Amino acid sequence: MNKLILLPLAAAAFSIGACSQKAQNETGEAADAVAADVNATMGEAVNDVQTAGERAFGAAENATDRAGDRIENATDRAGAALDRGAARAGAAADNAQREAGRELEEAGRDMQR
């Protein structure tokens, strides 16, 4: 049985040894071409991952900017609403003060009669 296993191994070793220099060179060149293709594919994959990361970061940055703008706009609107409310409250207080003054003047005149 050992002889049966050794026979194919011997044939393979003989065929490798029998390869011409040209065949060995072509095999080496093919291996180099495969290695270059693998390197190029890996380089493209790295570039694709970097590009995807940059796009994701840019999208997150844009979303953050838009959220900041919306917050700023909402704050501005809230401030303007507070200013309008304060102005109305001030005007109402002025009107109430004038009305109270008129009523007091009228009450004073009524007391003088």
Residue, then its C-alpha position, 0 to 999 in steps of 0.5 A: m500500500n505504501k508503494l501505491i502512495l509513493l508512486p503518485l508522489a514520485a510521478a509528481a516530483f519527476s514532472i516538476g523536475a522535468c519542467s523546462q526553464k520556460a515553464q518554470n518562468e511562466t509559472g513564476e510570472a503567473a504567480d506574480a500576476v496573481a499576487a499583483d491582482v490580489n494587491a490591487t483588489m485589496g488596495e481598492a477594498v481599502n479605498d472603498v472602505q475609506t471612501a465609505g467612512e468619509r461619506a458617513f462622517g460627512a453625512a453625520e457632520n451635515a446632520t449635526d449642522r442641520a440640527g444645530d441650525r434648527i435649534e438656533n432657529a427655534t431658539d430665535r423664534a422662542g426669544a422673539a415670542l418672549d419679547r412679544g409677550a413681554a411687550r404685551a404684558g408691559a403694555a397691559a400693565d401700562n394700560a392698567q396703571r393708567e386706568a387705575g390712575r383715572e379711577l383714582e382721580e375720578a374717586g378723588r373728584d367724587m370725594q370733593r363734591 
